[in-house]
Amino acid sequence: MKALTLHAPWAHAVAWLGKPLENRGWPPPLSIVGERIAIHAGLSESQIEWRRIDLILAKLNATMPDAPVARGALVCTAIVGSPVTESDSPWWIGPIGWPLIDVRRLPEPIPCKGRLGLWTLPEAVSTRLETP
């Protein structure tokens, strides 16, 4: 299974806040469009990212759930939709959005070392995701 690392607060936003797309500067490879990938929370985050999330939540009249923010772990899986170059979503930054469909939050984060770009999960970790 392929995985995508996001800075910790953005992975949390996908898993817990309903963030419906991931903003990237490059389109997803055609081989993963329509496929389920793992969303990995990286180790890094910044106060600027948290402020952006707070502004988006204010627009949505929503609040942050009382859930710990995982770092260095898989937090959910999602199916990657066809890329978009515009969106009305308050989560839209652009220039290319990867729609995240059927997001499934993991019962517990799975610790795992991340990588830049789209990467392949180690088999032992991938197997844990496939087990019901």
C-alpha positions as CSV (number, residue, x, y, z in Angstrom):
1,M,0.0,0.0,0.0
2,K,1.2,3.5,-0.8
3,A,1.4,6.2,1.9
4,L,1.6,10.0,2.0
5,T,3.2,11.9,4.8
6,L,1.5,15.2,5.9
7,H,2.7,17.5,8.6
8,A,1.1,16.3,11.8
9,P,-1.7,18.9,12.1
10,W,-2.9,18.3,8.5
11,A,-3.0,14.5,8.9
12,H,-5.0,15.1,12.1
13,A,-7.3,17.4,10.0
14,V,-7.9,14.6,7.5
15,A,-8.5,12.0,10.2
16,W,-10.5,14.0,12.7
17,L,-11.8,17.2,11.0
18,G,-13.1,16.0,7.7
19,K,-10.5,17.7,5.5
20,P,-11.6,16.5,2.1
21,L,-8.5,17.0,0.1
22,E,-4.8,17.3,0.3
23,N,-3.1,20.2,-1.4
24,R,0.0,19.4,-3.4
25,G,2.1,21.0,-6.1
26,W,2.0,17.8,-8.1
27,P,-0.9,15.6,-9.3
28,P,-1.2,12.1,-7.9
29,P,0.2,9.4,-10.1
30,L,-2.6,7.8,-12.2
31,S,-1.8,4.5,-10.6
32,I,-3.2,5.6,-7.3
33,V,-6.3,7.5,-8.4
34,G,-9.2,5.3,-7.2
35,E,-6.9,3.4,-4.8
36,R,-6.7,3.5,-1.0
37,I,-3.6,5.0,0.5
38,A,-2.4,5.5,4.1
39,I,-2.2,9.0,5.6
40,H,0.9,9.4,7.7
41,A,1.4,12.1,10.3
42,G,4.9,13.4,10.1
43,L,7.0,14.6,13.0
44,S,6.9,18.3,12.1
45,E,4.3,20.9,12.7
46,S,4.3,24.6,13.3
47,Q,2.2,27.2,15.0
48,I,1.5,28.8,11.6
49,E,-0.1,25.5,10.5
50,W,-2.2,25.4,13.6
51,R,-3.4,29.0,13.0
52,R,-4.4,28.1,9.5
53,I,-6.5,25.2,10.8
54,D,-8.0,27.4,13.5
55,L,-9.1,29.9,10.8
56,I,-10.6,27.1,8.7
57,L,-12.5,25.7,11.7
58,A,-13.8,29.2,12.4
59,K,-15.2,29.4,8.8
60,L,-16.8,26.0,9.3
61,N,-18.1,27.0,12.8
62,A,-16.4,23.8,14.1
63,T,-14.1,23.0,16.9
64,M,-11.0,20.8,17.4
65,P,-11.9,17.4,18.8
66,D,-10.3,16.4,22.0
67,A,-8.0,13.8,20.4
68,P,-4.3,13.6,20.7
69,V,-2.3,14.6,17.6
70,A,-0.3,11.7,16.4
71,R,3.2,12.2,15.1
72,G,5.3,9.7,13.3
73,A,2.4,7.4,12.7
74,L,-0.3,6.3,10.3
75,V,-3.6,7.8,11.3
76,C,-6.1,6.9,8.6
77,T,-6.6,5.6,5.0
78,A,-8.4,7.2,2.1
79,I,-9.2,6.6,-1.5
80,V,-7.5,9.2,-3.8
81,G,-9.9,10.8,-6.2
82,S,-9.2,12.5,-9.5
83,P,-7.1,15.6,-9.0
84,V,-8.7,19.1,-9.0
85,T,-7.3,22.5,-9.7
86,E,-10.0,24.5,-7.9
87,S,-12.4,23.9,-5.1
88,D,-14.9,25.8,-2.9
89,S,-13.7,23.9,0.2
90,P,-12.2,26.1,2.9
91,W,-9.4,23.5,3.1
92,W,-8.4,24.4,-0.5
93,I,-5.0,26.0,-0.9
94,G,-3.9,24.5,-4.2
95,P,-2.4,24.4,-6.7
96,I,-3.5,20.8,-7.1
97,G,-6.0,19.0,-4.8
98,W,-6.0,15.3,-4.2
99,P,-9.6,14.5,-3.1
100,L,-9.6,12.1,-0.2
101,I,-12.7,9.9,-0.4
102,D,-14.0,7.3,2.2
103,V,-11.5,8.4,4.9
104,R,-11.2,5.7,7.5
105,R,-9.6,6.7,10.8
106,L,-7.5,4.0,12.4
107,P,-8.6,2.8,15.8
108,E,-5.1,3.6,17.1
109,P,-2.2,5.3,15.3
110,I,0.3,2.9,13.9
111,P,3.9,4.1,14.6
112,C,5.8,4.2,11.3
113,K,8.7,6.1,9.9
114,G,7.6,8.4,7.1
115,R,9.2,9.6,3.9
116,L,8.9,12.5,1.4
117,G,6.5,12.2,-1.5
118,L,4.4,9.1,-2.1
119,W,6.0,6.0,-0.6
120,T,5.4,2.3,-0.1
121,L,4.6,1.1,3.4
122,P,6.8,-1.7,4.8
123,E,5.0,-5.0,4.3
124,A,4.7,-5.6,8.1
125,V,2.8,-2.2,8.5
126,S,0.7,-2.7,5.3
127,T,-0.4,-6.1,6.6
128,R,-1.6,-4.5,9.9
129,L,-3.8,-2.1,7.8
130,E,-5.4,-5.0,5.9
131,T,-6.3,-7.0,9.0
132,P,-9.9,-6.3,10.1
